[in-house]
Amino acid sequence: ASCAVSSFFGKHLFSLDWDWRQFFAKDTRTSLYLRDHAGHNLKSAIRHTLLIDSRDNSQVISPGVLVSATQEYSGIVPHSSKYIKAEVISEANLPLFAGIILSLTGRSGYLHSLSENTHPLDRFLLGGPTTLRGFNLWGLTPRDRDC
C-alpha cells in the first residue's frame, strides 16, 4: 500500500511493504554467513521518501537536479528483518554546450540493525550498470577469506 502527497518541499511518498523473499546460496563455495541466511524471509517495512525533482523529463537526461531521501523502518511483525535504514540519492545534470549534458550521480546510506544480524538482501550492495560498471548486479560485496 502506498500514497503520495505534494508539499512545498517536494513530493512525499509513503508506503507499507510486506515482502516474502527467498534467498538462494547453493554453492559450497558460498560464505557461511550467506548460507546461514539462505531460505525464506519476511520483510515488513514502513517507508517515507522525499523526492525533489527539477528536471524537465525524468525518463531522459535533461538539465536539473534530483534528490531522493528515503527512511525505512523494518520489523513491524515478529520474525521479520529488523532495522532502520536511510538512503540519499542525488543527481545533477548540467548543460555544457551543443546539447551535451554532464550528469553527476551520488548515493549514500546508513543501515542500523535492530537484531543480531542484518539479512544480506537488506544491505547496501554495489555492482551493475547503475552503481559500478564492470561488475555483475550486486556483485561487489565483502568476501570471506575461508571461501
N, C-alpha and C positions, 0 to 999 in steps of 0.2 A: 504494500500500500504506500502511496506517495502523494504529495501535494506540493504545489509551487505557489509562492507569494512574492510579489514585487514590492520593493521598498525604495527609499531614497538611496540606499547603499548599493542596491543591485537586486538580483533575483535569489530568493531563499528557497531551497529545495529540502523538503523533509521526507524521510522515508522510514518505514518499518520493514525490515528484511528477515525472512525465515529461509535459510538455505540448508538443505540436506546434501552434504558433499561426500564424495568418495575419493580417497587418496590412494594411489597405487604405488607400491615400492616392491616390484617383483624381482629385481636383480639382486643377487647375493653380494654384489659389489656396492650396493646402496648402503649408506651410513646407518648405523644402529639407531641414531636419532630419528631419521626418516622412517625406518621400518617400525619403530615404536608408535609412530603416528599414522601408520597405514590403516585403511579401513574407512568406516563410515564416521561422519562427524556432523553435528548440528551447529549452525551459527544463527543466532538470533541477535539482531542489532537495531539500534536507533541511530539514524544518521541525519546530520544537517550539513548542507553545502551552501556557501555564499558564492554566487557567481557574478563576477563583474566582467562585462564583455563590451568593449568599444569598437570591435572590428565590424566592418561593413558586411562581411559574409563569413559565417562560421565554418562553411564547407571548403572554401578556397582561401589560400593565404592572401590576406588583404591587410592594409595598414590598420594598426590599432593595438590594443592591449587586452589580454585575457588573464584574469586572476580567479582561481578556484580554490577556496579554503574549505576543507571538509573536516568535521569532527564526528567520531563514531564511538558509541558505547556498545560493546557486545557482551552478552551474558545475561540476557533477560530471563531465560528459563534455565532450570538446573541441567547439568550435563552438557552445557554449551560452552564454546570458547569464550573466555572472559578476558577482556582487555579494553583499554581506552586508546584510540588512535587518532592522530591529527595529521593532515597532509595539506600542503600548499603546492599548487601547480601554477606557474606563470608563463606567459608567452608575450613577447613584444615583437611586433612586425613593423619594421622601419623602411619606408620607401627610400631608395638610393637614387637611381636615375634610369631612364629608358624602360620603365616597367619592372625593374629589378627590385625585389624586396628582401631585406636582411631579416631573418627570423631567429630570435634567441628564445630558448625554452629552458626552464629550470623546474626542478621538482625536489621537494624536501618533505620529510615526515618524521613523526615520533610515535613509537608504539610502547605502551606501558602495560605489561601483563598483570592481570589480577588473579592469576592462578599459577601453578607450578611452572608450566611450560606454555609457550605460545605455539599454536599449531602452525606448521610450515606454510599453509595456504593463507594465513593472516599476515604474514611478514611482508616487508617491502622487498621486491625482487627486481633484479636488473637483467637485461638481455632482450634482444629483439629490435625490430626496426624503430620503435618509438623511444627506446631508452639508450641502448648501446649497440650499435651496429656491429656485425661480425660474430655475434653470439646468438644461439638459439633463444627463443622466447623463454624468459626466466632461467636462462642457462648459466648466468654468472652468480654463483652462490658460494657460501663458505664450503670448504671441503674438509672431510675428516682425514687425518693422516693415516688412519688404520685401514682405509678402504682403497 
